[in-house]
Amino acid sequence: MPDGPPDDAARADAPLPDALTGHWVDTRAPRGLRPYLKLARIERPVGWQLLLLPCWWAAGLAAIAGGQPFPNIWHCLLFLLGAIVMRAAGSTFNDIVDRKLDAQVARTRGRPLPSGQVTAKAAAVFMVGLSLIGLLILLQFNRFTVILGIASLAIVAVYPFMKRITQMPQFVLGLAFSWGGLVGWSAVFGQLDAPAYLIYAAAVVWTIGYDTIYALQDIEDDVIAGIKSSARYFGNFNREAIGTCFGLAVLLSAAATWTAGGGIVAWLGVAGFAGHLGWQVAQIKGVKPPLALRLFRSNWAAGLLLAAGFALDALGRFAIG
């Protein structure tokens, strides 16, 4: 792809505000590919990380319930690849729909579409290619899981429009981003049971909480652009609302652990998850955008504590048995 005129090159080189500092996409990737890598959020990995975690949670619970020594490694690898690819496809679709709104928000106006680095048509072609790769990954699972995975596309399709019509678009995001809580279980058992529904619900309210923290960065611009968000809706009660969401996430993950037959190590994972979420809530009062972004990103660590608890519990119980 041609580098384009100097102004285009400068825009392609400029890191986005929520990107990791010094990421290879901004420093070493071919300049012509950088806008597409940014559409895919490659330099902002926390998106696919948070999409992946409910998959790994459910895989760990399934290993406990099924008496397996560890979550299915092949499944976990497929979930990893699928999360990266489908996060990229979903983000591209979101950016196509939101390109005019993004141009009105300081944090997003430098994205490839509103800044003119990529056309909507080229972005659509890119999205279709990513979606086909995602389909190939999904087809590696059993039929029930394939159908379940395809069903999630309905929620993904409506999400970008929710910020225009509801004060709580984060709820719809939670429904989509938490789908791995169902898929991770069904990939093992070919059906859905109580632990899957409970860990899915835990992931939904967790997503509402952490994405409200993320939305704290944009409140002033969102008011000007007319964009609705849970951060605007909760207003002065953001801390209490996020705390409630996180508290429900802990209770529901505990219920999932109980119904799956989790042992002491799984409960330690739940405790670590709860402790991390409590620490986040303690930081929220008077939060500024840089801190909001750091707290949002820290949910990768919070979710890993829970995933590790489930995986190690399965391993320990198998070893003892």
Secondary structure, 3 states (H helix, E strand, C coil): CCCCCHHHHHHHHCCCCCCCCCCHHHHCCCCCCHHHHHHCCCCCCHHHHHHHHHHHHHHHHHHHHHCCCCCCHHHHHHHHHHHHHHHHHHHHHHHHHHHHHHCCCCCCCCCCCCCCCCCHHHHHHHHHHHHHHHHHHHCCCCHHHHHHHHHHHHHHHHHHHHHHHCCCHHHHHHHHHCCHHHHHHHHHHCCCCHHHHHHHHHHHHHHHHHHHHHHHHHHHHHHHHCCCCHHHHHHHHHHHHHHHHHHHHHHHHHHHHHHHCCCHHHHHHHHHHHHHHHHHHHHCCCCCHHHHHHHHHCHHHHHHHHHHHHHHHHHHHHHHC
